[in-house]
Amino acid sequence: MPRELSLAEVFQLGYYWETKILLTAAKLDVFSALDGRARTAAETGAKIGADVRALELLLNALVAIRLLTKSGELYANTPVATTHLVKHSPQYVGHLLLLHDAEWSNWGKLAEAIQSGHSPVTQHVFETDPALGANVLSVLHRIGQQSGPDLAKRLALGHARSMLDLGGGAGTNAIAFCQVYPALSATVFDLPTTLPLTERTVKEVGLEARIALKAGDFNRDSLGGPYDVVLMSDILHYQDLATNAALVKKIHGHLNPDGRLVIKDRFLDASGTSPAWTAAFAVHILVNTERGSCYRTAEAMQWMQDGGYDSIEEIERTAVVQGMRLSAG
């Protein structure tokens, strides 16, 4: 049985100060201003256009939370800041922090969303700021390069020759699957605004001959095919239940006999309280998408059953489910 929180831990959960300090530093690009040399608050303020007295308070707080160091009046990046928070670093993750900062005001309307049952937004920030969306997808692509090959191997797709990566973003999974299975060709289906990024990442790895790009709205447009495998990765939580159920049913008609649909998402368990991160993510989705939600694994499997799939199973707990189209019917 998990232990109870102490009063000090309860208070700590309520302090959002450090979070906003970090997000603000990322937005002002403080860490890039300190790249390569230590600077005073005045020197840093001149580079980013900030009031020196106010900036000094921010810099001191960043020292306290161990993202900067201070020697005398000089501030410098810590190694982790240099690696992950300086813009020109290959491992820069600041775009994700900029996304969180862009969503900050939505979180301020959480009480109203809970009371009304309605999200405070009508469009996701990816729609309102496509450039930020593309940058975030680039970061997620880099992160996903570690997990994509493992997923491909676990699925044992040696027989497959055609794959649809639905809402495939930067093409992360399509690339990983094609690298694991040399006989596989893939199609990445996504919005026209996303595909220029996809095209770049596919060309970077030399797979443009095996990975095709298809632009459109997957809820309305034809998906092409048929395919031996269709992957839906992190799509469900942006859409409502009825839309997801209809999409799962639609995909069945775009599968070859013995083809399979694989759904990878952040699922909740039957109680709705686990995994803990996903339970919190469900609240994030409430306030930052118009119709999205986090779903239980059983719901996705029910959509498959209603859509005519066979051999439906959860192959990774609260993460991956799949169903087969076993006949041509």
Secondary structure, DSSP 8 states (H G I E B T S, - for coil): ------HHHHHHHH--HHHHHHHHHHHHTHHHHTTTS-B-HHHHHHHHT--HHHHHHHHHHHHHTTSEEEETTEEEE-HHHHHHTSTTSTT--HHHHHHHHHTHHHHTTHHHHHHHS--S-SS-HHHH-HHHHHHHHHHHHHHHHHHHHHHHHHHT-TT--EEEEET-TTTHHHHHHHHH-TT-EEEEEE-TTTHHHHHHHHHHTT-TTTEEEEES-TTTS-----EEEEEEES-GGGS-HHHHHHHHHHHHTTEEEEEEEEEE---B-TTS--SHHHHHHHHHHHHHSSS----BHHHHHHHHHHTT-EEEEEEETTTEEEEEE-S--
